Amino acid sequence: MRNYIRHPTSIPIRVSAASHIGGQVVTNNLSAGGLSFFTDIPVKVGSIVDLMIPCVSPDYQGEGIIVWRRNHKPEGFEVGVRFANDDEYFRVRMVEQVCQIENYRQQLVEIGRNLTTEEAALEWIKRFAANFDQPDV
């Protein structure tokens, strides 16, 4: 049984590590416990990676640990990363923001505006991020 609910998403993240992963990848799914992404680099389970997710406010920067790797031919590998930092509140808030951004993007599609996830995130942040933690009155 899973500890965290996974949310399918395609947010861009930056991953770097001594194992030569580098640059931007796109998440496959995200939860409060970690995330998964695809890469063509055969990363080693147990490797520490630096993560940067710029499409949430504030930007998420933290470490992760590669906890699993699956071969996906010909694309490469699907990699599972567990967040290394214990700031549960921040991780849950980040996941909630990503879900809100994806919902916003889908609403825009329904009215004929097709934005990439990154474009929708930037627009959502400008419009709604400042009030994201405020209770509804």
Secondary structure in CASP SS format (residue, H / E / C, confidence):
PFRMAT SS
TARGET T0000
AUTHOR 0000-0000-0000
METHOD secondary structure of the structure
MODEL  1
M C 1.00
R C 1.00
N C 1.00
Y C 1.00
I C 1.00
R C 1.00
H E 1.00
P E 1.00
T C 1.00
S C 1.00
I C 1.00
P E 1.00
I E 1.00
R E 1.00
V E 1.00
S E 1.00
A C 1.00
A C 1.00
S C 1.00
H C 1.00
I C 1.00
G C 1.00
G C 1.00
Q E 1.00
V E 1.00
V E 1.00
T E 1.00
N E 1.00
N E 1.00
L E 1.00
S E 1.00
A C 1.00
G C 1.00
G E 1.00
L E 1.00
S E 1.00
F E 1.00
F E 1.00
T E 1.00
D C 1.00
I C 1.00
P C 1.00
V C 1.00
K C 1.00
V C 1.00
G C 1.00
S C 1.00
I E 1.00
V E 1.00
D E 1.00
L E 1.00
M E 1.00
I E 1.00
P C 1.00
C C 1.00
V C 1.00
S C 1.00
P C 1.00
D C 1.00
Y E 1.00
Q E 1.00
G E 1.00
E E 1.00
G E 1.00
I E 1.00
I E 1.00
V E 1.00
W E 1.00
R E 1.00
R E 1.00
N E 1.00
H E 1.00
K C 1.00
P C 1.00
E C 1.00
G E 1.00
F E 1.00
E E 1.00
V E 1.00
G E 1.00
V E 1.00
R E 1.00
F E 1.00
A C 1.00
N C 1.00
D C 1.00
D C 1.00
E H 1.00
Y H 1.00
F H 1.00
R H 1.00
V H 1.00
R H 1.00
M H 1.00
V H 1.00
E H 1.00
Q H 1.00
V H 1.00
C H 1.00
Q H 1.00
I H 1.00
E H 1.00
N H 1.00
Y H 1.00
R H 1.00
Q H 1.00
Q H 1.00
L H 1.00
V H 1.00
E H 1.00
I C 1.00
G C 1.00
R C 1.00
N C 1.00
L C 1.00
T C 1.00
T H 1.00
E H 1.00
E H 1.00
A H 1.00
A H 1.00
L H 1.00
E H 1.00
W H 1.00
I H 1.00
K H 1.00
R H 1.00
F H 1.00
A H 1.00
A H 1.00
N H 1.00
F C 1.00
D C 1.00
Q C 1.00
P C 1.00
D C 1.00
V C 1.00
END
